[in-house]
């Protein structure tokens, strides 16, 4: 039992350290692709938190958003977080898919208001605006 607790503590510490490194890189790197990539997951976590509380988000979209948030927070991943480049890749894919799903059900302005990062990144993730048939 003690070995399991030590392993769980070490896994939690690695996750906290990797998130801390992402946040630090997002704040200290010069503007550009590297900074955008480092800030993507922290910005997504903030967006998920904000959308989860927004009453204009439908239940199905809220479920997808909460699922993505739990996936990112979970220590169990398809690719281990400590792998340098591919570690957070599954988190990025799940969050991107959840935000694209929510974008079809939530007003675009709500998503843009919830995004704390560079607006061009969320615009690119969401894709072109779809015109609703009138």
C-alpha positions in Angstrom: 0.0 0.0 0.0 2.8 2.4 0.8 4.4 1.8 -2.6 1.1 2.8 -4.3 0.9 6.0 -2.3 4.4 6.9 -3.1 3.8 6.2 -6.8 0.6 8.2 -6.8 2.3 11.1 -5.0 5.2 11.0 -7.6 2.7 11.0 -10.5 0.8 13.9 -9.0 4.1 15.8 -8.5 5.0 15.2 -12.1 1.7 16.5 -13.3 1.9 19.6 -11.1 5.5 20.2 -12.2 4.6 19.9 -15.9 1.6 22.3 -15.5 3.9 24.7 -13.7 6.5 24.5 -16.5 3.7 25.2 -19.1 2.5 28.2 -17.2 6.0 29.5 -16.6 6.9 29.1 -20.3 3.6 30.7 -21.4 4.5 33.8 -19.3 8.2 34.1 -20.1 8.6 33.0 -23.7 8.6 35.8 -26.4 5.4 35.9 -28.5 5.3 33.2 -31.1 4.5 29.6 -31.8 6.4 28.2 -28.7 4.6 30.6 -26.4 1.2 29.8 -28.0 1.8 26.1 -27.6 2.9 26.4 -23.9 -0.2 28.6 -23.1 -2.7 26.4 -25.0 -3.6 23.9 -22.2 -3.7 26.5 -19.3 -5.9 28.7 -21.5 -8.1 25.7 -22.3 -8.4 24.9 -18.6 -9.5 28.5 -17.8 -12.0 28.4 -20.7 -13.4 25.1 -19.4 -13.8 26.5 -16.0 -15.6 29.6 -17.3 -17.9 27.8 -19.7 -18.8 25.3 -17.0 -20.3 28.1 -14.9 -22.0 29.9 -17.8 -25.8 29.4 -17.9 -26.0 29.9 -21.6 -24.1 26.7 -22.2 -26.4 23.8 -23.0 -26.2 20.6 -20.9 -24.6 18.4 -23.7 -21.9 21.0 -24.3 -21.3 21.4 -20.6 -20.9 17.7 -20.3 -18.3 17.6 -23.1 -16.5 20.5 -21.5 -16.5 18.9 -18.1 -15.3 15.6 -19.6 -12.4 17.4 -21.3 -11.5 19.1 -18.0 -11.5 15.8 -16.1 -9.4 14.3 -18.9 -6.8 17.0 -18.6 -6.8 16.7 -14.8 -6.6 12.9 -14.7 -3.2 11.3 -14.1 -4.3 8.4 -16.4 -3.6 9.3 -20.0 -3.1 7.6 -23.3 0.4 9.1 -23.4 2.3 9.8 -20.2 2.7 13.5 -19.3 6.4 13.2 -18.7 7.2 12.5 -22.3 8.5 15.8 -23.7 6.5 16.6 -26.8 3.8 13.9 -27.0 2.9 13.8 -23.4 0.2 16.5 -23.4 -0.8 15.6 -27.0 -3.9 13.5 -25.9 -5.0 16.3 -23.6 -4.8 18.8 -26.4 -6.8 16.6 -28.8 -9.5 15.9 -26.3 -9.9 19.6 -25.3 -9.8 20.8 -28.9 -12.6 18.3 -29.8 -14.7 19.3 -26.8 -14.3 23.0 -27.6 -15.3 22.4 -31.3 -18.3 20.4 -30.1 -19.3 23.2 -27.7 -18.8 25.7 -30.5 -21.6 24.2 -32.4 -24.0 24.6 -29.5 -22.8 27.7 -27.7 -22.8 31.3 -29.1 -19.4 32.1 -30.5 -19.2 35.3 -28.5 -19.6 33.3 -25.3 -16.6 31.1 -26.3 -14.5 34.0 -27.3 -15.3 35.8 -24.0 -14.3 32.7 -22.0 -10.9 32.3 -23.8 -8.2 34.1 -21.8 -5.5 33.8 -24.4 -4.7 35.1 -27.9 -8.1 35.4 -29.8 -6.6 34.2 -33.0 -5.8 30.8 -31.4 -9.4 30.1 -30.4 -10.6 31.4 -33.8 -8.4 29.0 -35.5 -9.4 26.1 -33.3 -13.1 26.8 -33.8 -12.8 27.2 -37.6 -14.8 29.6 -39.8 -18.1 31.0 -38.6 -21.0 29.0 -39.8 -24.0 31.0 -41.1 -27.2 29.8 -39.6 -30.0 29.3 -42.1 -32.4 32.1 -41.7 
